[in-house]
């Protein structure tokens, strides 16, 4: 009798030791997805399992602690099911030391005495995990690219793919390629289906949303370069001829210039270039506004620097002609602090004197006969033109060229 009790005692001790060894070994195994246990008649561990595992499920005279292998035990309100802990997620590998190679009992009891089989049967072929991608979006008339390449099969089986697009068109022909392309003819919301089969299990069908919008044609603004910076002289025409423009959509362009000197803007034109005459020296900001008739005008700026007309210097001689009077003379200007000293020599050799002024390309002077000359001077071109008023107030046109 004593021998029998001692044998059973040592068997139980050995079982507990082996269980601890199994736990230590299992702790080195990476966790897989959890497996439930909820054996019939074992839904209340605090009442149904204490015979083997002890009153507090921390280990009894026969069995080890439930929490050695299972988690989710939290008295006084235990869950109705539990999960294997890390290292006990593959019972056919992790639990055989105590429960036997087929889990039907060895040093420990059969797992199926209390627990249902909740882990996958390694002999069964598993269905594929279907990942259709998406959600997808596109525009009418443009291809939408579908990609189900995230799909995988646990058994490494070759997979067949079939896409259905949800717009009433025939499905794609089944094949090994997980990708597909489809053109929708109408805007709207569609549900596309990806059907995958591994040749062993029933086909897996997964849906994905597709949103199709109307094709919107975007009109692009024109591309404009105002050119510059430009330069010029007071009283001379400045040509803004470096400006260029083009329109990606081929729209007819309209150009409007603001010259920055307070003068009126240019007349709208379909050519980018224009011209303008400045009456005062300085640097001006010139703006060009370009419209394609669809987008807001493209507004760009450049600069123009206008130089003053050089003042007369000693020996600045001009041949002056008054055609109406058939008169000709030589006029020489000398600048004395902004006042012109004028010497006029007539063909007869008679010389007389006068005074005058020049500013911003405008010049006037009066000689000793009382005649007053008033006109425009272009020193860059070396020309002068204006009116001469005689003593009696009669006027005639005069021309002059620098000698």
Buried (B, 14 or more C-beta within 10 A) or exposed (E): EEEEEEEEEEEBEEBBEBBEEBBEEBEEBEEBEBBBBEBEEBEEBBEBBBEBBBEBBEBBEBBBBBBBBBBBBEEEEBEEBBBBBBBBBBBBEBBBBBBBEEBEBBBBBBBBEBBEEBBBEEEEEBBBEBBBBBEBEBBBEEEBEBBBEEBEBEEEBEBBBBBBBBBEEEBBEEEEEBBBEBBBEEEEEBEBBBBBBBEEBEBBBBEBBBBBEEEEEEEEBBEBBBBBEBEBBBBBEBEBEBBEBEBEEEBEBBBBBBBBBEEEEBEEEEEBBBEBBBEEBEEBEBBBBBBBEEBEBBBBEBBBBBBBBEEBEEEBBBBBBBEEEEBEBBBBBBBEEEEBBBBBBBEEEEEBEBBBEBEBBBBBBBBEEEBBBBBBBBBEEEBBEBBBBBEEEEEBEBBBEBE
